C-alpha cells in the first residue's frame, strides 16, 4: 500500500496542519470581535455600577467560552473553505488526484479535525455555565436583575412532594418558613408533614439541612405521630435553590444535566419548558454541526479558486449568517411549540447535512 494513503502520513499531516492553523486563528478571532462589540455597548452600564476595571476585563475573559460555543461551526467552515481552496488554487489537489488519491481521501484529515472541534465544543458547553456564573459575580448581575429572592410560594418537587416556602435566598442558599407535604396512600405509606424555621443548602452533599422543626406522620388507621428536631437532613429534598426560583437561571448558565433536571421540575409543575428543551438540544446540535459544516464546506471550497480569498470569505460569511439566522428562527419556532422543541434545534443541522451530502456526491474525485 502506498504510505501516503495511510492515515497519518505526510499528506494527512500537511492538510491537518493547514486546517487547524486557520481554525485556531478564526476560533479566537470571532470571540474577540464579539467582546469588542459587547464592550462598546455595555461599558457605560458597567462603569455606572462602579465596578473595578480589572473585574470588567476579567469578566470578558470568562465570557470567551460562551462566545466560542455558538460560533465554533463558523471557524470550522472558514478553515475548511480556505484550506481546500488554497490546495485547489495551487493545484495541490490536482497533483494528489494524479497520484491516485481521491478528493474524499484528501479531505479526510479535515473531517477528523472537524470531529475534534465538535468534541471541543461539547466540552465548552459544559464549561460555559461555570464561567458565566463567575462572570455574573464579577459584573454583579444578580444584584441588578433582582432574581436572588422569592417570597411566599409553593413548589412541586419529586416523589409527590409539595414545598411551601416563605423566603428563598439563592445568594445565601437558604430558606425560611419551610413546609413539606407528601400525601400518603395508606397505613404503609402515611402522609408526612414537615414544618421548620429554616433550611440551608449543602453544596457538598447536594442536600438541604432542615433546622428547628417538627415532622408529623398522619395515617387514617393509626394515631398521628410527631417528633421535633433541631437539625435534619432530608435525602429526598434534592431540588437546588435555583431550581425553585420564579425566574430561573438562563439556560446558558446551566449544564446539560442541570437543564434536564429543571425541565423535569417545570413540566411536573405544569409550566412551559419548550424554550429550555430547545436550548438543551442545541448543546448537542451545535457541536455536531461542526462535522456537518465540514461535509458542506469541503466540496463547496473547490470552487473558491474563481475569486480567490475574497470569494472564500464571502462564501464563509454568507453561510455563517444563514446558519445563525436559521438557529434563531428554529429556536423561536420550537419555543412557541409550533414544532417539537428537540426537533427544532436539529433543523438547521439537518438542512446543511442534506446539502452537504448532495455537494459531496457531486464533487469530482
Backbone torsions as a table, in degrees:
resi	resn	phi	psi	omega
1	UNK	NA	138.6	177.6
2	UNK	-62.3	125.6	-176.1
3	UNK	-60.6	-24.4	-178.6
4	UNK	-69.6	-19.3	-178.4
5	UNK	-87.6	-12.1	177.4
6	UNK	-73.8	137.1	-179.7
7	UNK	-62.4	127.4	-178.3
8	UNK	100.5	5.6	178.6
9	UNK	-74.6	-179.4	-177.4
10	UNK	-56.8	-41.3	-180.0
11	UNK	-65.1	-42.7	179.2
12	UNK	-61.3	-44.2	-179.0
13	UNK	-64.4	-38.3	179.3
14	UNK	-65.4	-47.9	-179.8
15	UNK	-63.7	-44.4	-178.9
16	UNK	-63.7	-41.0	-179.8
17	UNK	-62.8	-45.6	179.9
18	UNK	-64.0	-41.5	179.1
19	UNK	-63.4	-48.3	-174.0
20	UNK	-70.0	-31.9	178.7
21	UNK	-62.9	-44.0	178.5
22	UNK	-70.6	-38.3	-179.4
23	UNK	-60.9	-47.3	-178.6
24	UNK	-63.8	-43.0	-178.7
25	UNK	-60.9	-49.1	-178.6
26	UNK	-73.0	-33.0	179.6
27	UNK	-65.3	-30.5	175.7
28	UNK	-86.3	-30.1	-177.6
29	UNK	-70.7	-41.5	179.5
30	UNK	-59.8	-50.2	178.6
31	UNK	-60.7	-38.1	179.1
32	UNK	-63.2	-38.1	176.8
33	UNK	-64.3	-42.8	178.6
34	UNK	-65.3	-36.3	178.1
35	UNK	-62.6	-44.6	-179.9
36	UNK	-62.6	-42.6	179.9
37	UNK	-64.8	-46.1	-178.5
38	UNK	-66.7	-39.5	179.7
39	UNK	-63.9	-39.4	177.9
40	UNK	-62.0	-38.0	-178.1
41	UNK	-76.4	-33.3	-167.9
42	UNK	-115.4	-3.9	-176.1
43	UNK	-58.1	-43.0	-179.5
44	UNK	-61.3	-39.7	179.0
45	UNK	-64.5	-42.3	-178.9
46	UNK	-67.7	-39.0	178.4
47	UNK	-67.5	-32.1	177.7
48	UNK	-65.7	-23.1	176.8
49	UNK	-82.8	0.4	-177.7
50	UNK	59.9	37.8	178.1
51	UNK	-79.9	140.3	175.7
52	UNK	-60.3	142.1	-177.6
53	UNK	-62.4	-33.7	179.1
54	UNK	-68.2	-30.6	176.3
55	UNK	-69.6	-39.0	177.6
56	UNK	-63.0	-44.8	179.7
57	UNK	-63.8	-42.0	-179.4
58	UNK	-67.4	-33.7	179.6
59	UNK	-62.4	-35.3	178.3
60	UNK	-73.6	-27.0	173.1
61	UNK	-65.3	-40.1	177.5
62	UNK	-72.0	-18.9	-178.7
63	UNK	-82.4	-16.9	-176.5
64	UNK	-58.1	-44.2	178.4
65	UNK	-57.1	-41.4	179.4
66	UNK	-66.5	-42.4	-179.0
67	UNK	-67.9	-29.3	178.0
68	UNK	-75.2	-34.2	-173.4
69	UNK	-57.3	-48.5	-176.7
70	UNK	-73.2	-29.0	-171.5
71	UNK	-101.1	-1.4	-178.9
72	UNK	-53.5	-39.8	176.3
73	UNK	-57.1	-32.6	179.8
74	UNK	-65.9	-49.2	174.2
75	UNK	-58.9	-35.1	176.4
76	UNK	-62.0	-42.9	178.6
77	UNK	-64.6	-46.1	178.7
78	UNK	-58.4	-46.5	-178.2
79	UNK	-63.7	-38.7	179.2
80	UNK	-66.9	-49.3	-176.7
81	UNK	-64.9	-44.9	-175.1
82	UNK	-75.0	-36.2	179.8
83	UNK	-69.7	-50.8	179.7
84	UNK	-68.5	-36.4	176.6
85	UNK	-60.4	-40.6	178.4
86	UNK	-67.3	-41.0	177.9
87	UNK	-61.3	-37.9	-179.2
88	UNK	-69.0	-46.0	-177.9
89	UNK	-65.0	-32.4	-178.6
90	UNK	-92.2	10.8	176.2
91	UNK	62.9	19.2	179.0
92	UNK	-72.0	-35.3	177.4
93	UNK	-69.1	-38.9	177.5
94	UNK	-61.3	-41.6	179.3
95	UNK	-65.6	-39.6	179.6
96	UNK	-66.1	-40.9	178.0
97	UNK	-63.7	-37.2	178.7
98	UNK	-64.4	-24.0	177.8
99	UNK	-87.5	4.5	177.9
100	UNK	89.4	16.0	179.8
101	UNK	-102.5	123.3	-177.0
102	UNK	-75.0	162.3	177.1
103	UNK	-60.2	-39.6	-179.8
104	UNK	-60.8	-39.7	-179.7
105	UNK	-70.2	-37.3	177.7
106	UNK	-62.2	-39.9	-176.4
107	UNK	-81.3	-5.4	-177.0
108	UNK	-56.0	-44.9	177.7
109	UNK	-60.5	-30.6	178.1
110	UNK	-69.0	-40.7	177.7
111	UNK	-65.4	-36.9	176.2
112	UNK	-65.2	-41.7	176.3
113	UNK	-61.8	-36.9	178.0
114	UNK	-66.1	-37.0	177.2
115	UNK	-64.7	-41.7	177.0
116	UNK	-63.7	-39.1	177.6
117	UNK	-64.4	-37.0	177.3
118	UNK	-64.1	-41.2	177.1
119	UNK	-63.6	-40.1	176.6
120	UNK	-62.1	-40.3	-179.5
121	UNK	-67.6	-37.6	174.8
122	UNK	-60.4	-43.2	178.4
123	UNK	-63.9	-40.3	178.0
124	UNK	-61.2	-37.1	179.4
125	UNK	-60.2	-29.8	177.9
126	UNK	-87.3	-24.0	179.0
127	UNK	-80.8	-32.9	-174.4
128	UNK	-52.7	-47.2	179.8
129	UNK	-58.5	-34.3	179.9
130	UNK	-69.4	-48.3	-179.1
131	UNK	-68.3	-35.4	177.6
132	UNK	-64.8	-38.9	178.1
133	UNK	-62.4	-43.0	178.4
134	UNK	-66.4	-38.1	179.2
135	UNK	-65.0	-41.8	178.8
136	UNK	-63.7	-35.2	176.3
137	UNK	-64.0	-43.6	-179.1
138	UNK	-65.6	-37.8	-178.0
139	UNK	-90.9	-1.3	179.2
140	UNK	56.3	41.6	-177.5
141	UNK	-64.3	-42.0	-179.2
142	UNK	-61.3	-36.4	-179.8
143	UNK	-63.4	-37.9	-174.4
144	UNK	-92.3	-20.1	176.7
145	UNK	-96.2	-3.5	170.6
146	UNK	58.9	43.3	-176.2
147	UNK	-117.1	26.1	-177.1
148	UNK	-99.2	-8.3	-177.9
149	UNK	-126.0	146.2	172.7
150	UNK	-142.9	138.9	-172.6
151	UNK	-122.4	143.4	168.8
152	UNK	45.4	73.2	-178.4
153	UNK	-142.1	162.5	175.1
154	UNK	-116.0	146.6	-177.1
155	UNK	-139.3	129.0	178.5
156	UNK	-91.2	120.0	-177.9
157	UNK	-105.4	-163.2	179.3
158	UNK	-76.2	167.8	176.0
159	UNK	59.9	29.8	177.3
160	UNK	70.1	23.5	-177.7
161	UNK	-93.1	149.8	173.8
162	UNK	-125.4	127.7	-179.9
163	UNK	-108.5	130.6	174.0
164	UNK	-115.0	123.5	-169.8
165	UNK	-131.1	132.8	177.6
166	UNK	-78.2	-47.7	-178.2
167	UNK	-141.3	129.6	174.2
168	UNK	-120.6	128.7	-179.9
169	UNK	-122.1	110.5	-177.8
170	UNK	-78.9	-16.7	178.0
171	UNK	-72.0	-47.6	178.9
172	UNK	-89.6	-6.5	-178.8
173	UNK	55.5	51.1	-178.5
174	UNK	-139.8	164.2	175.4
175	UNK	-143.2	152.9	178.1
176	UNK	-122.4	149.7	177.4
177	UNK	64.2	60.5	-175.9
178	UNK	-96.4	135.5	170.6
179	UNK	-130.8	135.1	178.5
180	UNK	-122.8	131.8	177.6
181	UNK	-129.2	127.3	173.6
182	UNK	-128.7	113.0	-176.0
183	UNK	-72.0	139.0	179.0
184	UNK	-94.8	176.0	-179.4
185	UNK	-123.4	-2.4	-178.1
186	UNK	164.5	-168.2	-176.6
187	UNK	-62.9	-34.5	-178.7
188	UNK	-81.8	-12.1	-178.3
189	UNK	-141.9	74.6	-172.8
190	UNK	-75.3	164.2	174.3
191	UNK	-71.8	138.4	179.1
192	UNK	-117.8	131.1	175.6
193	UNK	-123.7	129.3	179.3
194	UNK	-126.9	132.0	174.9
195	UNK	-129.1	128.8	-176.7
196	UNK	-142.3	156.2	-179.8
197	UNK	-71.3	-42.1	-177.2
198	UNK	-156.5	169.9	176.3
199	UNK	-148.0	149.1	-177.5
200	UNK	-129.1	132.2	179.7
201	UNK	-81.1	131.7	176.8
202	UNK	-104.0	110.9	-176.1
203	UNK	-71.2	-16.3	179.3
204	UNK	-80.4	-53.7	-179.6
205	UNK	-81.9	-13.1	-177.5
206	UNK	58.8	40.8	179.2
207	UNK	-139.6	163.3	175.8
208	UNK	-94.4	138.8	170.4
209	UNK	-102.4	117.3	-175.9
210	UNK	-96.8	135.7	-172.0
211	UNK	-124.9	143.5	173.3
212	UNK	51.8	72.0	-178.0
213	UNK	-147.8	-170.3	-179.6
214	UNK	-140.4	137.0	177.3
215	UNK	-114.1	132.0	-177.5
216	UNK	-125.2	133.9	174.5
217	UNK	-104.2	124.6	-176.8
218	UNK	-116.5	120.5	-179.9
219	UNK	-129.0	145.1	180.0
220	UNK	-71.2	-26.4	-173.0
221	UNK	-107.5	4.8	-178.6
222	UNK	-146.8	158.5	178.0
223	UNK	-63.3	152.2	177.1
224	UNK	-65.0	147.9	179.2
225	UNK	-129.5	133.0	-179.6
226	UNK	-135.6	152.6	178.8
227	UNK	-144.3	136.2	177.3
228	UNK	-92.0	151.1	-179.7
229	UNK	-145.3	151.2	175.6
230	UNK	-88.9	-41.0	178.1
231	UNK	-144.1	140.9	179.0
232	UNK	-149.6	134.9	174.7
233	UNK	-100.9	121.6	-178.4
234	UNK	-97.4	109.0	-176.1
235	UNK	-68.7	-15.0	-179.7
236	UNK	-105.8	3.6	174.9
237	UNK	-94.9	82.1	-171.2
238	UNK	-105.2	-3.7	-179.6
239	UNK	-66.7	128.9	180.0
240	UNK	-81.2	160.9	-177.8
241	UNK	-53.6	-44.5	-177.6
242	UNK	-68.9	-23.6	-180.0
243	UNK	-65.7	-24.1	-174.0
244	UNK	-102.1	8.4	179.7
245	UNK	-77.0	146.3	175.5
246	UNK	-64.2	-38.5	174.7
247	UNK	-115.1	94.6	-175.6
248	UNK	-70.7	172.9	175.2
249	UNK	-59.3	148.5	174.5
250	UNK	-59.9	152.7	179.7
251	UNK	-56.1	-29.6	-179.7
252	UNK	-66.8	-16.5	-179.8
253	UNK	-99.7	10.2	179.0
254	UNK	-123.0	138.9	174.1
255	UNK	-74.2	171.6	-174.8
256	UNK	-57.3	-46.7	-178.6
257	UNK	-68.7	-37.4	177.3
258	UNK	-64.3	-41.1	179.6
259	UNK	-66.9	-38.3	176.4
260	UNK	-61.6	-44.4	179.7
261	UNK	-63.6	-41.8	179.0
262	UNK	-62.9	-41.4	179.3
263	UNK	-60.5	-42.5	178.7
264	UNK	-62.7	-43.4	178.7
265	UNK	-62.9	-45.1	-177.4
266	UNK	-63.9	-43.0	-177.9
267	UNK	-70.5	-33.8	175.9
268	UNK	-65.4	-31.4	-179.4
269	UNK	-88.0	4.8	177.9
270	UNK	81.8	13.8	-179.0
271	UNK	-88.9	161.6	178.4
272	UNK	-86.1	119.7	-179.2
273	UNK	-117.4	23.4	-178.3
274	UNK	-61.1	-42.4	-179.3
275	UNK	-60.9	-44.1	-179.5
276	UNK	-68.3	-32.8	178.5
277	UNK	-66.8	-38.3	176.5
278	UNK	-64.1	-46.3	-178.8
279	UNK	-62.3	-37.5	179.0
280	UNK	-65.2	-43.7	179.4
281	UNK	-64.4	-34.1	179.8
282	UNK	-66.5	-25.6	178.2
283	UNK	-63.0	-22.1	175.1
284	UNK	-101.4	-40.3	-174.4
285	UNK	-65.2	-40.7	-178.2
286	UNK	-62.6	-49.5	176.6
287	UNK	-59.8	-41.0	179.9
288	UNK	-62.5	-29.9	179.0
289	UNK	-61.4	-26.2	177.1
290	UNK	-57.4	-40.1	179.3
291	UNK	-71.7	-43.9	-178.9
292	UNK	-63.4	-40.0	-177.0
293	UNK	-68.0	-28.4	175.5
294	UNK	-69.8	-39.9	175.9
295	UNK	-62.7	-34.6	179.7
296	UNK	-75.6	-42.2	-173.1
297	UNK	-79.0	-28.6	-175.9
298	UNK	-60.9	-52.8	177.7
299	UNK	-70.6	-30.7	179.5
300	UNK	-65.0	-32.9	-175.5
301	UNK	-69.9	-19.1	-178.2
302	UNK	-67.7	-12.7	179.8
303	UNK	-98.7	-0.5	-174.8
304	UNK	-74.7	-8.7	178.4
305	UNK	-67.6	-14.8	-179.3
306	UNK	-65.2	-41.4	-175.6
307	UNK	-120.9	8.4	177.8
308	UNK	68.5	-149.3	-175.3
309	UNK	-63.7	-38.5	-178.7
310	UNK	-61.5	-39.8	178.6
311	UNK	-64.7	-42.2	178.8
312	UNK	-63.9	-41.6	177.9
313	UNK	-63.6	-42.6	-180.0
314	UNK	-62.1	-44.9	178.5
315	UNK	-62.3	-46.5	-176.7
316	UNK	-63.9	-46.1	179.5
317	UNK	-65.1	-42.1	-179.9
318	UNK	-61.4	-46.5	179.4
319	UNK	-64.6	-40.1	179.7
320	UNK	-61.7	-46.1	179.8
321	UNK	-62.0	-44.6	179.2
322	UNK	-60.7	-44.3	-178.9
323	UNK	-62.4	-48.1	-178.7
324	UNK	-64.3	-37.4	176.6
325	UNK	-64.9	-39.8	178.7
326	UNK	-65.3	-38.7	177.7
327	UNK	-61.3	-47.5	-179.5
328	UNK	-64.5	-38.7	179.9
329	UNK	-65.5	-48.3	-178.2
330	UNK	-69.8	-29.2	174.2
331	UNK	-61.6	-45.1	179.7
332	UNK	-65.3	-41.3	179.6
333	UNK	-64.1	-45.1	179.2
334	UNK	-66.5	-38.8	180.0
335	UNK	-64.3	-31.9	179.5
336	UNK	-83.8	-4.1	178.8
337	UNK	78.1	12.9	178.3
338	UNK	-75.6	-14.4	177.3
339	UNK	-147.2	146.6	176.8
340	UNK	-51.1	126.0	-174.0
341	UNK	-55.1	-42.8	-178.4
342	UNK	-66.1	-31.6	177.6
343	UNK	-74.5	-39.2	-176.3
344	UNK	-58.2	-37.6	-178.4
345	UNK	-66.1	-24.7	-176.0
346	UNK	-96.6	-6.3	-176.9
347	UNK	-60.2	-49.7	179.1
348	UNK	-58.3	-42.6	179.8
349	UNK	-63.7	-40.1	-179.6
350	UNK	-65.0	-40.8	180.0
351	UNK	-65.2	-45.3	179.2
352	UNK	-66.4	-35.6	178.0
353	UNK	-63.8	-41.5	179.1
354	UNK	-61.8	-49.9	179.3
355	UNK	-65.2	-35.8	178.6
356	UNK	-62.9	-43.3	179.4
357	UNK	-65.7	-37.6	177.8
358	UNK	-64.0	-47.1	179.1
359	UNK	-64.2	-38.6	-178.2
360	UNK	-67.4	-35.9	179.7
361	UNK	-70.8	-26.6	-175.8
362	UNK	-93.0	-9.1	-177.1
363	UNK	-69.1	145.9	178.6
364	UNK	-79.0	121.0	-176.3
365	UNK	-96.3	NA	NA
